[in-house]
Amino acid sequence: MNSLFRKFLFYNLIGLGLIAVIVFSTLQFSQKNLVDERIQEIRNHVLLVENYLSLNNYTLDLIVSLQDIRVTKEINSILENKNVSIVILDKNKNILFDSKGYDLNEDAFQSKGLVALDGADLDLAETNGKKEVLGRTFINKDNFNLRFKEAINGEDQNFIIKSYDAFQKRQIEIISMKLFSNYNQDIYIIAYEDNRDIQKVIDDNRTSILIGAIPIMIILLLFSIFLSSVVISPIKQLADSAKNIQTKTKSTTKIINLNKRKDEIGDLSKILAEKVESLKDKIEENEEYSADLMHEIRNPLTSIKMATEVMSSGGTKGQVKFINAIQNDVARIETIITDYSIMMKDEALMSDLQNNEIDIQKLLENITLEYNRVNIKGVKLRLITSENIKNNTIVNGHAEFIKRALHNIYDNAISFSPNSSIIETSISLASSYLTITIADNGPGIKELNTENIFNRFYTFREPSDDATSIHSGLGLHIARQIIEAHQGNIRAENQIMNGKLVGAKFIVNLPISINN
C-alpha cells in the first residue's frame, strides 16, 4: 500500500474515532439526564410521604403507628410509581417502615441455613455484623452511610449507588432521603428504586454502535482500496514513470499511457507525455549541436597548432614566447573540448548505470601501478590500507566511471604537485562507507570555499608552468558527478601540519556493497 492510501485510511479511521467519541459522550449525557429525571421522581415520592405524615398529625405514637398495616396500605396508595419503595429509618438506622411489607422482625433476617450459589450469598448476608435484606442492600454500603450522616444534619440527599458485583450487574439504586421531625421524634424517609433499565439501555446502545461500527470500518477499507486503485495508483505510476525518465534521460522509458481516462488524471498523463517528448527532442538536439560545435572548433585548432609548431622553429625568442603561449592556450582548448565531450557522454551513459561489484582496493592498486609506470614529473603514488578493512572494499557501481573519477583527481593532484613528490592514497572504513583519501604536497587550496573547485571551469588554483599541468577545469566537476551518481560524496580540504599548509587532500566516500 502506498503512502497516500495509508493517509486516506488513517484520516477515515480518525473520523470514525471522532464519531465514536461524540456518540459515547452523547450516551453518557443521555444516561445522566435519565438518572436526573428518575432522581426527581424518587424525590417527589419522599415529599408525598412527608406530606402524608404531616397531614395525619401523628403524636408520640408515630413509631408505633408506622407498624399499623393500614398506614402501609395508605402510603402505598399515594405512591405514583409502584416500583418505588419507601423505607423509614430512625437515627440508628433501624427499619421502622417498609412499603414492600417485609417482615420487620429482625429474627426473620437471619442467614441461618442459606446455601451459597457459586460463592455468592444472593444479597441475603451479614455484612459487617448487620443484617441485609433483599431490596435493601444499600443500607450498609459506605456511600449510603456517608449520605445518612449528612441527612442527620438536616440536608436532603439525592444520589445513586452503582453495583459492580457479578450478581447485581447493571443495577443502579436511585435513592432520595429526607429528615422528618415530629414532636422531637426524628425519622428518615427514604425512597429508592432498583433500576437496571437505564444501564441496560446504555449498554444496548453501546453494543449497537459497536456492531454498526464494524461494517462501517469494512466499507471504509473497501472504499480506500477502491480509491487507491482508481486514483492513487495511477498517480503513483505517473510519479514512478517520471522518476525513471529523470534518471534515464537516454532510455526509451516513457510516461505511462493513461490517455484513455476521461478525467484530470488522463489529462495530466497526456500533458506529461508531451512535455517529456519535447524535452527529449531538445536534449538530443543540444547534444547534436554540441558535437557539431566541438568538431568545428577542433578543425581550426588543429591548423593553428600546426602553424605555431612551424613558426616556433625559426622565430626569435620573443616570437617563440608568444608562440608557446598560443600553443598552451590551444592545448587548453583541446583539453576542454575533450573533457566536455567526455562529460556529455558520461551524463548520458550514467543514466543507464549498471551496478556491478567493484573491489576498490584492487582498482586503486592498478591505478597506482599505471601512474608509477608512466612516472609523470617523477611524482610517485603510494597506497596505504588500514588493517581493519580486511576485505570490505567492495562497492556497487560501474568500474570504468569510478576509475575515470579517480584519474581526474590524481591528474589534478599531479598537476599541482612538485616534481619527484609523493601522493599518498589511504583506504579506511567509516560506518557503511568506504573512504578514499588522496593527499598531495602542492600549494593547497587558496579558495576559502573549497566546494568551488568542483564547479565547471574552475581555474583559481595556480598550477606549475609544466605542460603536464594544462587542464580544462572540468576534471573535478566530472569526478563529483560520477561519485554522486554512485550515491557517494567527495570533498576537498587543506593539509595543515605544525600550523603550516603542506598540500591538499580529497576525501571520497562510497557506500559499501550490502552483499559484502
N, C-alpha and C positions, 0 to 999 in steps of 0.2 A: 504494500500500500504506500502511495506517495504521500508527501507531507501535506499537500492540500486536502487530501482525503481525510487524513488524521485530524487536521484542524477543523474541517467541517463536522466530522463526527464528534469531536471534542466539544465544539460550541453547541451542537444539538443536545448532547448529554448535559451540559451546563444549564441549558434552557429547561430541560426536563427536570433537573435537580431543583431549579428555582421554583418551578411549578409545584413540585412535591413539597417544598418548604412552605410555600404560600398555602397550599391545601392543608398541610399539617397544622399551621398556625390558625387557619380558619376553624379546623376541627377543635383545637384547644379553646379558642374563643367561644365556639358554639357550646362546648361542654361547660364552660364557666357560666354562660347565660342560662343553660338548662339547670345547673346546680343553683344559681342565684334565684331563679323562679321557684324552684322547689323549696328552698330555704324560706322564702317569703310565705309560701303556702303553709309550711310547717309552723312558722311563727304565728300565722293567723289562728291556727288551732290552739296554740298556747293562750292567745288572747281570748278565744271563745271560752276555754275552760276557766280562765281567770274571771271573766265576766260572769260566768255561771256561779262560781263560788261566792263572788261578791254579792250577787242578787239574792242568793239564798241566806245570806247573813248568818253563817254558822258562828256559833259562840265557842265556849270552851270545849265542846264535844266535837270539834272539827275532825280530829284524827279518828274518833270513833265513828263519826258519820261517814267517813270515806270508806269504811268497811261495809256499809249498807249496800246490798245488791241493787237497790233502787237507784242509788247515786251512780253506780256503774252504768246502769241502763240509760239514765238521763244524760250522762256525759257522752256515752256512745251515740246517743240520738242526735246530739248537736254537732258531732263531727261530720264535716262535709266530705272528707275523703276517708273511706273505711280502711285504707291501707295504712293510715297514720295511727300510731299507738300513743297513748298517754300514760306516763308513769309519774307518780308524785313521790318525792323523797323527803325525809327530814334531814336535818343538818348533819346527821351521822351516816347518811346515805342508806338508811333503812327504807325499804319499799312500803309506802303507806297505801298506794293505789296503783292498780294496773288495769287499763281498759280492756286488755285481752282476756282478763279473768283468770290469769294464772293463779294457782294455789299460793297464797301468801304465807302459808305455814312454812317456816324455814326448814323443818324436817323433810318437807316434800322435795327439797332441792339437793338432798344428799346424793352423792355419786356412788353409793354402795351398789355393788352388783352390776355395774356397767361394763360392757365388753368393748374394748378398743378396736377400731377398724383401721388397719394399716398404720397403727401407732397414733391415730388421732382420736380424741375423746368426743368428737362431734359436738363441740360447743357446750357440752354439759360437763363442767370440770370445776375443780377447785383451783383458783388462781390466787397466789399469794395469801392463802388461807381464807379467801372469801368465795362465796357461792356465786356461780354464773348460771343463768337460766337462758334457754334457747330464746332468742329475740332480744335479750338484754345483756349481751356480752360486752357492750361498750362501757358499762358502768365502772368496771375495774381497769379500764385502759388509761394509760398515762395522760393522754391528751384530754380525756374527759375529766380526770382528776384536777388538772390544771384549770380547766374551764369552770369546774364546780367551785373551786376556791374563789375565783373571780365573781361567780354568781352569789356567793355568801356576802360579798361586799356590796351587793345590790345591782351589779351590772348584768344586763341581759346578754345572753350568749347565743349566738347562731353560728354553727360550724358543721363541718363534715369530718367523718373518720373513715379512711380507706382501709380495707383489709387486703393483705398481700399473701396470706397463707393459702395452701392448696384447696382447703375445703370452702373457704369464703372468697374464692377468687371472683374479681369484678364487683364485689359488694361495696357499696357506698352507704354509710349510715349518716343520714341527714338529721341533725339534732338542733332543737331550739329549747332554751332553758330560761326560766324566769322565776325570780323570788316573789312569793306571795305571803304577805303578813296579815294575820287576823288575831286580834286580842293576844298580842305577844306570842303568837304561835307562827313560827317561820317554816314554811314548806316550799318545796321547789317543784314547779310544774315543768315537766319535760315532755315535749312532743318529738317523736322520732319516726323515721321510716327507713326500712331496709330496702334500698333501691339498687337493683342490678341492671335495670333497663338503660339508664343513662350510659354507663360504661360499656354495656353491650352494643348500644347504637354507635358509640365512638369506635369501638373495636371493629365492628362490622364495616363501618365506613373506611377505616384504615385498610382492612383486608381487601375491600372492593377497589380501593385506589391502587394497592399493590398489584392486584390481579390485572387491573386495567393498564398499569404501567408497563407490564411485560410485553404485551403486543405492541404498545406504542414504541418501546425500545427496538423491537424487532422491525417495525415499519421504518423507524429512523435509520437503522442499519441498512436495510434493503434500499431505502431511498438514497443513502450516502453512496452505496455501491453503484446504484443506477447513475447518480450524478457523476461519480468518478469515471464510469465508462463512457458517458455521453459528453462530458465537458472537461473534466480534469485530465483524463488520459490523453485526449488529443492535444491539449495544451502542453503536457509533458513531452509528448512525441515531437511537437514543434520545437520545444526547448532543446531536447537532445539532438535533434537534427541540426539546429542552428549551431550547437556546441561542436558537433562533428565537423561542420563546414568551417568553423572558426579555427580549428586545429588542423584541418586538412584542406587547405585552400587549393591545392592542385589535384585533389582527388575528384572522382566523379560523384561524390556524395551530393545529394540534392535535398531540398526541403520536402518533407513528406507531403504527398498529394492529398489534400482534403478539399479539393475544389468542388466535389460533389455535394458537400454540405451547403445548404442554402441559408447560412446564418453567419454571425460575426466571425466564428472560428474558420469557416470556409473562406471568408474574405481575407482574414489575416494570413491564412496559408497561401493564398494567391498572391498577396502583396509581398510577403517574404520571399516567395519563389522568384518573383520578378526582380526584386532587389538583389537577390543572390546572383542570379544570372547576369544582371547588369554589372555587379562588382567583379565577377569572374572575367567578364569580357574586358573590363577596364584594366584588371591586373595583367591579363595576357597581353593586352595592347601595350601597357607600360613596359613589360618585360621585353617584348619585341623591340620597342623603341630604344630601351637601354642597350640592348645587344647591338642594334644598328649603330647607335651613337658611339659606343666603345670601339666598334670596328672602324668607324670613320675617323676616330681620333688616333687610333693606332697607326693608320697609314701615314699621315703627315709626321707623326712622331718618329717613325722608322726612317723617313727621309731626313729629318733634322739630325737624328743620331748619326746616320752615315755621313752627312755633310760635316758635322763637328769633328768626327774622327779623322776625316781627310784634312780639315783645316788645322787641327791641332799638331799635325806632323811638321808643318812648315811655318808656323807662326812665331811671333815674338813672345816674350814672357807675359806681357800684358794681354796679348791676344789669347794665349794659352789659358791664362787665369779665367778670362771671361768664358772661353770655350768650355773649360771644366765646369764652371757654374751652370752653363747651359746643359751640359751632359748630366750633371747631377739632378737638375730640375726635370729633364726628360726621363731619367731613371725613376724619379719620384712619381711622375705622372703615370709611367708604365706600371709601377707598383700599385698605385691607387686603382688603376683600371683593372689590374689582375685581382686585387683583393676585393674590389667592388663586385666583379663578376663572380668570384667565389661566394661572396656574401649572398648575392641574389640567388645563386644555385642552392646554397645551404638552406635559405629560408624556404625554398620550395621542397627540398628533399626532407628537411626536418619535420615537415607537416605529415609525412608518411613514415615517421621514425619507427623502426622495428627494434624492439628491445631484445638484446641478447646479453648473456653473461660475459662480463669483461674482467679479467684479472689485471687490476690497475698496477700492481707491483711488477708484473711481467712486462706490461706496456711501458712503464717508466724505465725499466732496465733496458729495453730495446731502444727507447728514445735516447737514453744516456749513452749507450754504446754507439749509436748513429752519430750523435753530435761530437763525441770524443774522437771518432774516426776522421770526421771532416776537419776538426781542430780549427774552428773559426776564431781568429785573433788569438789563438793559443789559450782560449778560455776552456776550462775543464768543468764537466758536470759530475757532481758527486751525489750518490743516492744513499740516504740513511733511512733505515726502517726500525720502528720500535719493536721491542721483543714481544710486547703484549698483543700485537695484531695477529700473530700466528698466520692463519690462512684467511682471515676476514678482510680480504682486499677485493672481493667480488662486488661489482656494481652492475646494474642493468642499463643497457644503452647501445649506442652504435659506436664501435671501436674507432672507425675512421674519423668520425666527428670529434670524439674526445681527444684523439691523437692530434687533430688539427688545432684544437683549442690549446693543448699543451705546447704544441710547436709555436703558436703565436706568442704565448707567454715567454717561452725560452728565447725566441728571436728578439723580443723586446728587452729581456734581461741582458742578453749578449750585446745588443747594440749600445747599452748604457754601461757596460762593464769595462774596466781597464783591461789592457792586454795581459794575457797569462794569469788572469784571476780565476777564482773558483766560484761556481754557482752551486749551492747546496740545495738538495731536494729531500724533504723528510715526509714520511707517511706515518700517520697516527690515527687512532680511533677516538671519536668524540660522540658519545651517545649512539645514535643509529646512523651516524655519518662517518665517512672516511675522509680524513683531512689531508690534503696535499699542500705543503708549504714550499715555495720556490723563492730562495733568497739570493740576491746578487750583492756585489760590492761597489755598485755605481754611486752616482751623486744623490740618490734618493729622490723623493717626490717633493718638489717645492710648492706644489699646489696645496693650499690649505684644505680644500675639499678633495680628498683622494678619489672620490667617486667620479669626478670629472674626467679622469684619464680613460674611463671606459666609454666616453662619448665618441661619436663619429668624428674623424679627422682632428682629434685632439693632438696638438703639437707643442704643448707648453714645456715638456721636458727637453733639455738640450742634449742631443746625442753627441758623440765624438765626430771628428771630421772624417773618420774612416768610411770608405764606400759601403762597407757592410752595414753601416748604421742607417742607411736610407730606408725609411718605412713610410707607410701610407697613412697612418693614423687610424686605421680600421682594424688592425690586428686584435687589440684588446676588446674592441666592441664585438667582433665576431666571436672571440673566446667566451665573452659573457653570454651571448645569445645561445651558444652551444651548451654551456654549463646549465643555464636556466631551463633550456629545453629538456635537460635530463633531471629536472626537479632539484637541482643543486644551486649553489651560490658562490660568488667569487668577490673578494675584496682585496684592497692593497693597503699596506702600511709601511711606514719608515722603520728602519732598524736603528735603534739607539743603543750604544754601548759606552758605558762610562761617561754618559752625558754628551756623546759625540755621534753625529749621523754617520753611519757606516754603510748605508745602502738601502735598498727597498726589498720588500717581500710580498709575494702574492699568495693568498690563502684560498684554496679551492675546497669546497665541501660537496661531496656526492653521497647520496643515500646508498647504504649497503643493501645488497640484494636480500630480500626476505627469505629466499630459499637457501641462503648461505649458512 
